[in-house]
């Protein structure tokens, strides 16, 4: 069953297989990261998996996460611009743009 978040993106409840929509293989990780909103507001998060084209990020809450934001990862010296794609069970799927 799909419902929509505060900004119209799908939020899924139950088991859904998202793998068929991925463009590249994701590797598991437990890296700490930060969501940077408009260059100043920072939300701590943790990467669940990562690929060349996107990531799954565990967050405390999806409330307040905009459709586009920057992701600061410990392993990369630069910010990655992200587009919010989906939310499920405390995780957010993003595409790198």
N, C-alpha and C positions, 0 to 999 in steps of 0.2 A: 504494500500500500504506500503510495507516495503522497506526501503533503508538501506544501511550500513554506519556506522560511520567510522571515520578515522582508526579504528583498526578492522574493519570487523564485528562488532556486529550490530544486527538489530536496526534500528531506525524506529519507526512506526509513521505514520501520519494518523489522523482520529481516529475513535473509534475501539479499539480492546479489547476484553475481555481476560485478562491474567489469570483470576482466576483459570481456569482449570489446569494450570501448577504448581500451588502452592502446596507444600507439607504440609504446616501448616497454621493455621489461623493467619492473620495479624491483629494487633490492631492499630487503628488510634493514632497518636501522633503529636505533633508540637515541639518536642525537638530539640534544637540547637545541631549541631554536627560539626565535622571537618574531612575532607578527608586528610589523611597523606600519602604523596607520597615519597617513598624511605627514610622514616624516618625524612625528613626535610621540604619539601614543604607542606604547609597547605592551604587547601581551605575550607572556611566556607560553611556550608550547613545546611539543616533542614530536619529532618526525617518526612516523611509523614505517613508512617506506618511501623510496625516492627513485626517480628515473630521470632521463634526459628531458622529458616533457612535462613532468608534474610530480606531485607528492601527495601522500596522505598524512595529515597532521592531527595529532590528538590535542584537543583544547578543553579548557574547563567549561566553556560555554560558547555557543555560536552567536549569541546575542552581541551585537555591536561590531561584528566582523563584516566589513563592507564587501562589495562585489569585486573590487580590486584593492590590493595592498602589496606591501613589500615583505619579503621573508628574509630574515637574517639568520644564516646558518653558520655554526662554528667552523665547519670545514671549508667554507668559501669566504674570501675577503670582501666580496661585493654583495649587495642586496639583489634578490631575485624578485622581479615583478610577477605577481600571481593573480589569477582569476579564480574566484570561488566557483566551484562546479556542483558540489553536493555536500550534504551532512548526514551522518549516520552514527548513532551510538557514541557520541562524544568525539567523533573524528570529522575532519573536513577534507574533501578532495579538492586539489587545486591543479590548474594548468599553468605552466610557466609561459609568460607572454613577453 
